[in-house]
Amino acid sequence: MKFFVDTADTEEIRELADTGLLDGVTTNPSLIAKTGRDFFEVIREICEIIDGPVSAEVAATDFKKMLEEGKKLAGIAENIAVKVPLTMAGLKTCAELSRNGTQVNVTLCFSAAQAILAAKAGASFISPFVGRLDDIGQRGMDLIRDIVQIYDNYPDLKTEVLVASIRNPTHIVDAALIGADVCTIPPAVLKQLVSHPLTDKGLAAFLADWEKTGQNILG
């Protein structure tokens, strides 16, 4: 499963990229706004840090302007994935951009029916929001399971299931068990994956025993 990080903080992206664990980045207007920086400057910098897909989202809601914005975003770098909302205008834009070889991430997906439409429109990625479904009493992972099963029924479909709105490490493990292609993860949650109290306890014991030997690996 691929790991994307869901942030526009370029320093955090650099830090995580150095681990070798990142496969891509997703951004949205809210994340860009938090940086207080110029939109295009941020996106260009992220594309220089990461070789994998970098999702940059349109702001328009009508097809004509959305398509114009999508083409401009695609021109920033070869690894841009234009992010469009799951609306009729967004699907139409997705189809047009996809036909011209541009990666498209269709976002704000909340149903399997929507995911079917995105795949038919040629989306590179479909982004179902599991956390937001959990917030309203639905099981977000049930949606991931349904989409993965539907897509698996049609091997010719190339759309990857990108699990979004992740709130905790359990979401990531569940997505992997179901067979999702990608998780886009907030930096704090990504760092939580490495933590376990027994790891900390075991490491402390190993270091204490090593110190007793009085030896130094580096001489």
FIGUMAR-669006 format. One line per 4 residues: number of its first residue (from 1); for each residue x, y, z negated of N, C-alpha, C. Coordinates in pm, whole numbers, plus 32768, in hexadecimal, padded with zeros to 4 digits. Each point is the difference from the previous one (the first is absolute). Last residue first. Layout:
! FIGUMAR-669006
NUM = X,Y,Z,X,Y,Z,X,Y,Z | ...
//
This chain:
! FIGUMAR-669006
219 = 8D58,80A5,78D8,808A,7FF8,7FD0,802C,8078,7FB0 | 7E49,7F7D,80C8,8055,8051,8058,8093,8004,7FCF | 7EAD,7F1A,7F06,8002,7FC4,8087,8060,804C,805D | 802A,7FC8,7DE9,7FD5,8067,805E,800D,7FC9,808D
215 = 7FE3,7F4D,7DC2,8034,7FFB,808A,7FC5,8070,8056 | 7FA3,7F6A,7E25,806D,805F,800F,803C,8005,808B | 7E84,7F02,7F1E,8074,7FBB,803B,8078,805D,800E | 7E4F,8092,7F64,8046,7FB3,7F9A,807C,7FBC,8037
211 = 7ECF,80E9,811C,8053,805D,7FB4,8053,7FB6,7F96 | 7EBD,7F12,80F8,8078,801F,8051,8060,805B,7FB3 | 7E5A,7F98,7F42,8058,7F8A,7FFE,8081,801C,804D | 7EB4,814D,8008,8035,7FF2,7F77,8061,7F8A,7FF8
207 = 7F17,8045,8193,8066,8067,7FEC,803F,7FF7,7F76 | 7E95,7EDE,806B,8076,7FDF,8052,8071,8063,7FE5 | 7E60,8058,7F36,8042,7F8C,7FC1,807F,7FDA,804D | 7EEC,8155,80B1,803E,802E,7F84,804D,7F8F,7FBB
203 = 7EFF,7F98,817B,8078,804B,8025,804A,8030,7F84 | 7E5F,7F27,7FC7,8068,7FA3,802C,8081,8047,8021 | 7E86,8103,7F90,802F,7FB5,7F8C,8072,7FA2,8025 | 7F28,80F2,8159,804B,805B,7FA9,803C,7FB5,7F89
199 = 7EE2,7F0E,811A,807B,8023,8049,8058,8059,7FA8 | 7E58,7F99,7F63,805B,7F8F,7FEF,8082,8013,804E | 7E9E,8145,801F,8042,8001,7F7C,8061,7F8B,7FEC | 7F99,80ED,81DC,7FC4,7F95,7FB1,8049,7FFA,7F7A
195 = 7FF1,8133,8201,8004,7FF9,7F6D,7FBB,7F85,7FC7 | 8021,809F,81D7,807E,7FC4,7FD3,7FFF,7FE3,7F6A | 7E93,80DD,80E9,800C,7F75,802C,807B,7FBB,7FC7 | 7F92,81D9,7FCC,7FCA,7FA5,7F9A,8013,7F6D,8025
191 = 806F,8164,812C,8066,7FEB,7F9A,7FD1,7FA2,7F92 | 7ED0,807D,8150,806B,7FB1,803D,806D,7FE2,7F99 | 7EA8,8125,7F85,7FD2,7F74,8000,806A,7FA5,803C | 8051,81D0,8005,7FFD,7FD0,7F75,7FD7,7F6E,7FF9
187 = 7FFB,80E4,81AB,8085,7FE3,7FCC,8000,7FC5,7F72 | 7E5D,7FA7,8141,8037,8076,7FBE,8088,7FDE,7FC4 | 7F49,7EEE,81AA,8007,8000,7F6E,8033,8085,7FCA | 7F2B,7EB5,81AC,803B,8084,7FF0,7FF0,8027,7F6E
183 = 8018,7E15,811C,7FC9,804D,7F91,8043,8088,8001 | 7FA5,7E5C,8187,8048,8071,7FC7,7FB9,802F,7F81 | 7F6A,7E7A,80F4,807F,8019,8044,8057,8068,7FB9 | 7E96,7E91,7F24,8004,8084,803D,808A,8019,803B
179 = 7F42,7E70,7F07,8044,7FFF,8081,7FFB,8085,8049 | 7F74,7F46,7E36,7F99,7FFE,8068,803E,7FFB,808A | 8118,802D,7E87,7FC0,7F7D,7FFC,7F97,7FF1,806E | 80D0,81A3,7FC3,805E,7FA0,8039,7FC3,7F73,8002
175 = 7F0D,8158,7F32,8005,8018,8090,805D,7F9C,8044 | 7FEB,7FFD,7E2A,7F84,7FCC,803B,7FFF,8010,8098 | 8166,80BF,7F12,8008,7F6E,7FFD,7F84,7FC2,803F | 7FFF,81D1,7FD0,8065,7FD7,8061,800B,7F69,8007
171 = 7EE3,80CA,7EBC,7FCC,8016,8087,8061,7FCB,806B | 808C,8006,7E42,7FA4,7F91,801B,7FC2,800E,808B | 811D,8159,7F45,8045,7F8F,803E,7FA4,7F8B,8022 | 7F1E,81E7,7FF7,8051,7FB3,7FA2,8043,7F8C,8047
167 = 7EE3,814B,80DC,8007,803D,7F7B,8061,7FB8,7FA2 | 7F7F,806A,8236,8032,7F9C,7F9F,8017,8044,7F7A | 7F54,808B,81D3,7FC3,8023,7F80,8021,7F97,7F96 | 8039,7F34,81DC,8018,8087,7FCC,7FB3,8017,7F7F
163 = 80BF,7E71,8180,7FB3,8014,7F85,8027,8086,7FC1 | 8006,7F30,81FA,8054,8053,7FAA,7FAE,8024,7F83 | 8005,7E9A,81BE,7FB1,802A,7F8C,805E,8043,7F9C | 802D,7FDF,822F,8032,7FCF,7F80,7FAB,803A,7F8E
159 = 7FAC,7F8E,822D,7FF2,805E,7F91,802F,7FC3,7F7D | 7FD7,7F34,81C4,8086,8025,7FCF,7FF9,805E,7F88 | 7EC8,7E68,8113,7FFE,8082,7FBE,8089,801C,7FC3 | 7F91,7E5F,80D3,802C,8068,805D,8001,808B,7FC1
155 = 7F61,7E6B,7F1C,8092,800D,8005,8032,806E,805E | 7E3B,7F9C,7EE9,801C,8031,8087,8095,801D,800E | 7F42,7F66,7E68,7FA9,7FB9,805D,801E,8022,8092 | 80D2,80DF,7E8E,803C,7F7D,801A,7FAC,7FAC,8061
151 = 7F5C,81A1,7F65,806F,8013,805E,8043,7F7C,8024 | 7EAE,7FF4,7EB8,7FC8,8027,8083,806F,800F,8067 | 807F,7FAC,7E40,7FC0,7F8B,803D,7FCA,8020,808B | 80B7,8162,7F04,806A,7FA1,8027,7FC3,7F86,8044
147 = 7ED6,8138,7F47,8043,8036,8078,806A,7FA0,8031 | 7F1E,7F94,7E6D,7FA6,7FF8,8074,8046,802F,8080 | 80E8,8029,7E65,7FEF,7F72,8024,7FA9,7FF1,807D | 8030,81AC,7F43,807D,7FD5,803F,7FF5,7F70,8030
143 = 7E9A,80A9,7F06,8004,803C,8086,807F,7FD6,804A | 7FD2,7F83,7E43,7FA2,7FB2,8051,7FFD,8036,808F | 80F6,80E3,7EB4,8047,7F8F,803B,7FA5,7FA3,8050 | 7F51,8179,7F09,804D,8029,8073,8045,7F8D,8046
139 = 7E3C,8016,7EDB,8082,7FBD,7FFB,804D,8020,807E | 7E86,8142,7EF6,800F,7F96,8064,808B,7FC2,7FF5 | 7F61,817D,7EF6,7FC8,7F81,7FD4,8001,7F91,8067 | 80BC,81C9,8017,7F6C,8007,8005,7FC0,7F79,7FE4
135 = 81DF,803B,8001,7FCC,806F,7FAE,7F69,8007,7FFE | 80F2,7ECC,811A,7FFD,7FD4,7F74,7FC0,806B,7FA7 | 804F,8075,81BA,7F8F,7FA2,7FF7,7FF3,7FCC,7F71 | 816D,810F,8061,7F86,8051,8000,7F83,7FA9,7FFC
131 = 81AC,7F31,801F,7FEC,8042,7F7F,7F80,804F,7FF9 | 808C,7F29,819B,7FD0,7FA3,7F9A,7FE2,8046,7F7C | 8010,8082,8216,8021,803E,7F80,7FCA,7FAB,7F8D | 80AC,7FA5,8221,7F91,7FF5,7FA0,802E,8033,7F78
127 = 80C2,8037,8201,801E,801C,7F74,7F82,7FFB,7FA9 | 80F0,7F45,81F1,7F82,8026,7FC2,801B,800E,7F6B | 8148,8010,81DC,7FE7,7FE4,7F73,7F71,8027,7FDC | 8087,8017,81BF,8076,7FB6,7FD3,7FEC,7FD2,7F70
123 = 7E66,805F,8167,804F,8033,7F8F,8079,7FA7,7FE4 | 7E88,7FF3,815F,808F,7FF1,8016,8058,8033,7F91 | 7E0F,7FCE,8038,8032,807F,8035,8098,7FFC,8013 | 7F1B,7E93,7F3C,7FD5,800A,808B,8032,8080,8041
119 = 804F,7FC4,7E36,804E,7F9F,804C,7FDC,8007,8094 | 7F05,8104,7ED7,8089,8034,800B,8057,7FA3,8053 | 7E47,7F78,7F97,8001,806C,8063,808E,8036,8015 | 7FBD,7EC0,7EAF,7FED,7FC2,8084,8008,806B,806D
115 = 8004,808E,7E42,8080,7FC4,8026,7FF8,7FBD,8089 | 7E77,80AF,7F37,8057,806B,802D,8086,7FC9,8032 | 7EDA,7ED0,7F3B,7FCA,802E,8080,8056,8070,803B | 8058,7F5F,7E4F,8035,7FA7,8067,7FCD,8029,808A
111 = 8032,8179,7E7F,7FAD,7F8B,8021,8042,7FAD,806C | 80AC,81A6,7F4F,7FBD,7FCB,7F89,7FA5,7F89,801F | 81AF,816F,80B8,7FAC,7F8C,8021,7FC6,7FC7,7F7F | 8141,8187,8075,7F7D,800F,7FBF,7F9F,7F93,802C
107 = 818A,804C,815D,7FF8,8006,7F6F,7F71,8013,7FCF | 8158,7F54,81B0,7F76,802C,7FE6,7FE5,7FF5,7F6B | 81C2,8034,8147,7FD3,7FCB,7F80,7F74,8038,7FE6 | 8159,7FB7,81C8,7F92,8047,7FBC,7FDB,7FB4,7F82
103 = 819D,803E,81A4,7FCD,7FB6,7F8D,7F94,8053,7FBB | 8075,8025,8215,8015,803D,7F7C,7FC8,7FA6,7F93 | 7FEB,7FC6,81F3,8073,7FC9,7FBA,801F,803C,7F78 | 7E87,804C,8141,807A,8044,802C,807B,7FD7,7FAF
99 = 7E4B,7F58,7FA1,8015,7FE0,808E,8081,803F,8035 | 7F73,806A,7E49,8034,7F77,8008,801C,7FD8,8091 | 7F2B,819F,7FA5,808E,8002,7FDB,8040,7F76,800F | 7E2F,8024,804D,804A,8050,8062,8095,7FFE,7FE3
95 = 7ED8,7F2F,7ECE,8001,7FB7,807F,8056,8048,8068 | 7FB7,80D7,7E61,8054,7F89,7FF1,800D,7FB6,8085 | 7ED2,8162,7FE6,808A,8031,8004,8061,7F8C,7FF7 | 7E40,7F9D,7FC7,8015,8028,808B,8090,8033,8013
91 = 7F76,7F9A,7E4E,800E,7F85,804F,801A,801F,8092 | 7FA5,8169,7EDE,8080,7FC2,7FDF,801A,7F82,8050 | 7E60,80DA,8023,8068,8050,8041,808A,7FC5,7FE6 | 7E98,7F3A,7F24,7FF6,7FE5,808F,806A,804E,804D
87 = 8090,7F8E,7E1E,7F86,803F,8032,7FF8,7FDF,8095 | 8166,7FAF,7E7E,7FA7,7F9E,803D,7F77,8041,8018 | 81E7,810E,8000,7F95,7FCB,7FAA,7FA5,7F9F,804C | 821B,804C,8066,7F7E,803B,801F,7F96,7FC4,7FA5
83 = 823F,8033,8062,7F9A,7FD2,7FA4,7F7D,8049,801C | 81E3,7F6D,810F,7F9B,8069,7FEE,7F8F,7FC7,7FAC | 820B,7F7E,800C,7F7E,7FC0,8012,7F98,806B,7FE3 | 822E,8012,808D,7F84,8037,7FC9,7F8B,7FA1,801D
79 = 81E1,7FDE,808A,7FC6,7FA7,7F9A,7F84,8039,7FBC | 810C,80E7,8153,7FCF,7F84,803C,7FBB,7FA6,7F9A | 7FF8,821B,7FCA,8066,7F97,7FFF,7FC3,7F80,8036 | 7F23,81AE,8027,8064,8020,7F99,8073,7F9C,8002
75 = 7E60,7FF5,810F,807A,8038,803B,806D,8020,7F9C | 7E47,7F67,7F8C,804B,7F91,803E,8084,8030,803B | 7ECD,813E,7F55,803F,7FB4,7F94,8057,7F90,8038 | 7EFC,80F7,812F,806B,8054,7FC9,804B,7FB6,7F91
71 = 7E87,7F30,80BB,806E,8004,8062,8075,8053,7FCC | 7E78,7FF3,7EFC,8041,7F7E,8002,8076,7FFC,805F | 7EEA,817F,7FF1,8055,7FF7,7F89,804E,7F7D,7FFF | 7EC6,8037,8154,806D,8060,8013,8061,7FFA,7F8A
67 = 7E78,7F03,7FE1,805B,7FC6,8063,8078,805C,8017 | 7EAA,809A,7EEA,8044,7F91,7FC0,8066,7FC1,805E | 7EDE,814E,80A1,806C,803A,7FAE,8050,7F91,7FBD | 7E8E,7F75,8101,805D,804B,8055,8076,8036,7FB0
63 = 7E96,7F15,7F1A,8058,7FAE,8055,8068,8052,804B | 7F46,80A5,7E20,7FC4,7FE8,8084,8067,7FBE,805B | 8071,807F,7E43,7F94,7F9E,7FF5,7FBC,7FE5,8086 | 8212,80A9,7F36,7F85,801D,804A,7F97,7F93,7FE9
59 = 81C9,7FF6,7F5C,7FA7,804E,7FAA,7F7B,801D,8043 | 8195,7E5B,8018,7FC1,8073,8041,7FA7,8048,7F9C | 81B8,7ED0,7F70,7F6F,8006,8015,7FD2,8080,8045 | 81B8,7E94,7FD9,7FE5,8090,7FF6,7F70,8015,802C
55 = 816C,7E4F,7F71,7F78,802D,8021,7FF2,8095,7FE5 | 819E,7EA8,8085,7FE3,806F,7FA5,7F78,8038,8028 | 813D,7E1A,805B,7F91,805C,801B,7FEE,8069,7F93 | 81EE,7F39,801B,7F7C,7FC5,8017,7F95,8069,8013
51 = 81CA,8068,7F8E,7FF7,7FD3,808B,7F75,7FCA,8022 | 80AB,8185,7E8B,7FC4,7F7C,8013,7FF8,7FDC,8093 | 80BB,81A4,7F73,8027,7FA7,7F91,7FD9,7F70,801D | 7F88,8163,8126,8091,7FF0,8005,8031,7F9F,7F95
47 = 7E38,807D,8012,801F,7FAD,8075,8097,7FE9,8010 | 7F63,8128,7EB1,7FDD,7F76,7FDE,8025,7FA2,8072 | 8033,81CC,804A,8064,7FCF,7FA1,7FE5,7F6F,7FDA | 7EC7,80DF,8113,807F,7FE7,8048,8069,7FC6,7FA3
43 = 7E67,8085,7F40,7FF0,7F88,8052,8081,7FDF,804B | 7FF1,8192,7F02,7FFA,7F89,7FAA,7FFB,7F80,8054 | 7FEA,819D,80E0,8085,7FEF,7FC5,8005,7F82,7FAB | 7E64,808C,80B4,8055,7FC2,8065,808E,7FE8,7FCC
39 = 7EC1,80DC,7EDD,7FD5,7F79,8028,8063,7FBC,805E | 8093,8171,7E92,7FC6,7FFF,8086,7FE5,7F70,802C | 7FFE,8052,7DEF,805C,8017,8071,7FB4,8000,8084 | 7F6E,7F93,7E2E,800C,808F,8012,8059,8027,8075
35 = 7F62,7E45,7F34,808D,8024,8012,8013,8097,8008 | 7E4D,7F30,7FE6,8046,7FFB,7F7F,8092,802C,800C | 7EE8,7FCB,8183,7FE3,807B,7FB7,804B,8006,7F7B | 8010,7E75,8107,8052,806A,803B,7FEC,8082,7FB2
31 = 7EF5,7E95,7F87,808B,7FE8,7FD9,805D,806C,8038 | 7E38,800A,807D,800D,801B,7F71,8090,7FF1,7FD2 | 7F88,7F92,81C5,8002,8091,7FE6,8012,8022,7F6C | 80D2,7E35,808C,7F7C,8038,801F,8003,8094,7FDD
27 = 815F,7E27,8063,7FE3,8082,7FC4,7F6F,8024,801F | 8172,7E37,7FFA,7F7F,803C,8023,7FF4,8086,7FB8 | 81A6,7E94,80AA,7FCB,8068,7FA7,7F75,8028,8031 | 817B,7E36,8028,7FBB,8071,803D,7FCD,8060,7F96
23 = 8103,7E73,7FA3,7FEB,7FE7,808F,7FBD,8075,8046 | 813F,7F90,7E1C,7F98,8048,8049,7FFB,7FDD,8094 | 8143,7F64,7EA6,7F7C,7FC2,7FF0,7F93,803F,8056 | 81E8,806F,7FA4,7FEB,7FA2,806E,7F77,7FBE,7FFD
19 = 80D8,8164,7EE3,7FF2,7F78,7FC9,7FF5,7F97,806F | 800E,81DC,8054,8084,7FCC,7FDF,7FFA,7F73,7FC7 | 7E76,80FE,8058,803A,7FCB,807C,8088,7FC1,7FE5 | 7F21,80E5,7EA4,7FC7,7F7C,8018,8039,7FC0,807E
15 = 8088,81B9,7F94,8024,7FA7,7F91,7FD0,7F71,801A | 7F7D,8155,812D,808E,7FDF,800D,802B,7F9C,7F96 | 7E4D,80A7,7FE3,800C,7FA6,8073,8092,7FD8,8013 | 7F9D,8142,7EBA,7FD3,7F7A,7FD5,8010,7F9C,8071
11 = 8059,81BA,806A,8067,7FCE,7FA3,7FDC,7F75,7FCD | 7ECD,80ED,8116,8072,7FC9,804B,806F,7FCC,7FA4 | 7DE2,8029,7FD5,8074,8030,7FB5,807D,7FC2,803E | 7E2F,7FA8,806B,8043,805D,805B,807A,803E,7FBB
7 = 7ED3,7E0E,7FD3,802E,807D,7FC6,8038,8058,806F | 7F8F,7DF2,7FB5,7F98,8063,8018,8025,8082,7FBA | 8111,7E3A,80DC,7FED,8052,7F89,7FA2,8072,8024 | 803B,7DED,80BF,8007,808D,8021,7FF4,804C,7F7C
3 = 8076,7DE8,808B,7FE9,8065,7F9A,8011,808B,803E | 7F80,7DE9,80C0,804C,807C,8008,7FD9,805E,7F8E | 7FFF,7DCF,801B,7FAB,8077,8000,8058,807C,8000
//
